Amino acid sequence: MKSRAESARSAADDQLRSAEEVTQALSEASEAQGEAEAAVQAAQDDIDAARVDLVSLGTGVLGRREG
């Protein structure tokens, strides 16, 4: 009976370690996802700013041609 209890405890310890590893991996994935979302937002902000600049340049060029 003691052997069975020790075996069950060992299996439970293995499962606990596995669960802790999964929890750590999920935490790291969540952090990486947050960083990726921030990078995507920064890129989108840069794209929006570039569009504004291009429109300004286009308007300036058109204005000079017409003037």
Backbone as CSV, one residue per row, in Angstrom:
resi,resn,N_x,N_y,N_z,CA_x,CA_y,CA_z,C_x,C_y,C_z
1,MET,0.815,-1.191,0.000,0.000,0.000,0.000,0.865,1.264,0.000
2,LYS,1.965,1.221,0.762,2.865,2.369,0.805,3.470,2.622,-0.575
3,SER,3.786,1.568,-1.269,4.364,1.686,-2.604,3.373,2.359,-3.556
4,ARG,2.106,1.989,-3.449,1.081,2.602,-4.298,0.937,4.089,-3.998
5,ALA,0.991,4.432,-2.726,0.884,5.834,-2.325,2.076,6.629,-2.851
6,GLU,3.253,6.053,-2.763,4.442,6.737,-3.265,4.372,6.910,-4.775
7,SER,3.867,5.906,-5.437,3.714,5.983,-6.894,2.703,7.068,-7.267
8,ALA,1.604,7.137,-6.533,0.585,8.160,-6.799,1.149,9.552,-6.536
9,ARG,1.924,9.676,-5.453,2.526,10.973,-5.145,3.501,11.391,-6.252
10,SER,4.287,10.454,-6.735,5.238,10.743,-7.803,4.507,11.200,-9.068
11,ALA,3.427,10.508,-9.383,2.640,10.888,-10.565,2.039,12.274,-10.384
12,ALA,1.563,12.557,-9.180,0.981,13.875,-8.901,2.044,14.962,-8.994
13,ASP,3.242,14.682,-8.492,4.338,15.647,-8.600,4.687,15.916,-10.062
14,ASP,4.697,14.865,-10.868,4.968,15.027,-12.301,3.909,15.900,-12.959
15,GLN,2.659,15.662,-12.618,1.574,16.457,-13.189,1.668,17.907,-12.743
16,LEU,2.039,18.120,-11.481,2.192,19.486,-10.981,3.302,20.207,-11.737
17,ARG,4.442,19.552,-11.925,5.540,20.159,-12.679,5.105,20.489,-14.101
18,SER,4.388,19.575,-14.702,3.901,19.801,-16.064,2.953,20.999,-16.106
19,ALA,2.048,21.082,-15.146,1.099,22.197,-15.089,1.829,23.517,-14.874
20,GLU,2.865,23.503,-14.033,3.640,24.726,-13.803,4.364,25.157,-15.077
21,GLU,4.882,24.207,-15.839,5.557,24.530,-17.098,4.574,25.121,-18.108
22,VAL,3.379,24.554,-18.159,2.358,25.072,-19.070,1.966,26.486,-18.658
23,THR,1.797,26.704,-17.353,1.441,28.030,-16.853,2.523,29.043,-17.217
24,GLN,3.778,28.667,-17.059,4.891,29.563,-17.406,4.894,29.859,-18.902
25,ALA,4.684,28.830,-19.703,4.668,29.021,-21.155,3.523,29.942,-21.576
26,LEU,2.366,29.782,-20.962,1.221,30.647,-21.280,1.501,32.089,-20.872
27,SER,2.148,32.268,-19.740,2.499,33.609,-19.284,3.458,34.274,-20.265
28,GLU,4.466,33.528,-20.713,5.424,34.057,-21.678,4.749,34.367,-23.007
29,ALA,3.834,33.510,-23.421,3.115,33.744,-24.677,2.242,34.989,-24.579
30,SER,1.619,35.177,-23.443,0.785,36.357,-23.242,1.616,37.630,-23.284
31,GLU,2.778,37.599,-22.663,3.677,38.752,-22.690,4.148,39.035,-24.113
32,ALA,4.507,38.000,-24.840,4.954,38.167,-26.226,3.833,38.714,-27.095
33,GLN,2.616,38.270,-26.851,1.479,38.766,-27.622,1.266,40.250,-27.355
34,GLY,1.392,40.646,-26.101,1.258,42.065,-25.762,2.309,42.908,-26.457
35,GLU,3.543,42.409,-26.474,4.626,43.129,-27.161,4.370,43.199,-28.660
36,ALA,3.863,42.124,-29.225,3.563,42.110,-30.660,2.445,43.097,-30.989
37,GLU,1.423,43.143,-30.143,0.323,44.079,-30.377,0.821,45.524,-30.299
38,ALA,1.719,45.800,-29.359,2.287,47.143,-29.252,3.103,47.481,-30.496
39,ALA,3.865,46.523,-31.011,4.661,46.741,-32.212,3.764,46.992,-33.426
40,VAL,2.688,46.244,-33.524,1.749,46.434,-34.635,1.124,47.818,-34.551
41,GLN,0.755,48.241,-33.350,0.158,49.568,-33.184,1.157,50.663,-33.536
42,ALA,2.409,50.491,-33.118,3.438,51.472,-33.455,3.638,51.546,-34.968
43,ALA,3.642,50.402,-35.619,3.779,50.376,-37.080,2.591,51.064,-37.743
44,GLN,1.396,50.819,-37.229,0.205,51.454,-37.794,0.267,52.969,-37.612
45,ASP,0.739,53.408,-36.440,0.899,54.845,-36.199,1.897,55.446,-37.188
46,ASP,3.003,54.738,-37.443,4.002,55.210,-38.405,3.415,55.292,-39.810
47,ILE,2.628,54.301,-40.173,1.986,54.292,-41.496,1.026,55.467,-41.627
48,ASP,0.238,55.696,-40.586,-0.706,56.822,-40.611,0.029,58.157,-40.746
49,ALA,1.137,58.295,-40.002,1.922,59.530,-40.082,2.519,59.690,-41.478
50,ALA,3.003,58.612,-42.067,3.563,58.674,-43.417,2.494,59.072,-44.427
51,ARG,1.288,58.556,-44.256,0.197,58.937,-45.171,-0.094,60.425,-45.085
52,VAL,-0.123,60.937,-43.846,-0.363,62.369,-43.666,0.746,63.168,-44.359
53,ASP,1.990,62.731,-44.174,3.106,63.419,-44.825,2.978,63.367,-46.346
54,LEU,2.621,62.208,-46.869,2.490,62.077,-48.331,1.362,62.950,-48.866
55,VAL,0.272,63.015,-48.132,-0.831,63.881,-48.569,-0.381,65.333,-48.547
56,SER,0.350,65.717,-47.498,0.857,67.095,-47.412,1.794,67.393,-48.570
57,LEU,2.680,66.466,-48.864,3.603,66.655,-49.984,2.849,66.735,-51.299
58,GLY,1.866,65.881,-51.465,1.075,65.891,-52.690,0.318,67.181,-52.852
59,THR,-0.245,67.686,-51.776,-0.975,68.948,-51.822,-0.024,70.086,-52.127
60,GLY,1.162,70.052,-51.531,2.161,71.084,-51.799,2.622,71.082,-53.237
61,VAL,2.823,69.923,-53.782,3.249,69.793,-55.182,2.132,70.277,-56.100
62,LEU,0.918,69.849,-55.813,-0.200,70.290,-56.649,-0.380,71.800,-56.569
63,GLY,-0.220,72.325,-55.381,-0.364,73.767,-55.204,0.674,74.547,-55.995
64,ARG,1.902,74.044,-56.015,2.961,74.720,-56.772,2.715,74.621,-58.273
65,ARG,2.198,73.484,-58.694,1.963,73.336,-60.140,0.847,74.273,-60.595
66,GLU,-0.159,74.402,-59.744,-1.276,75.247,-60.131,-0.912,76.728,-59.998
67,GLY,0.035,77.015,-59.095,0.372,78.407,-58.806,1.367,78.922,-59.712
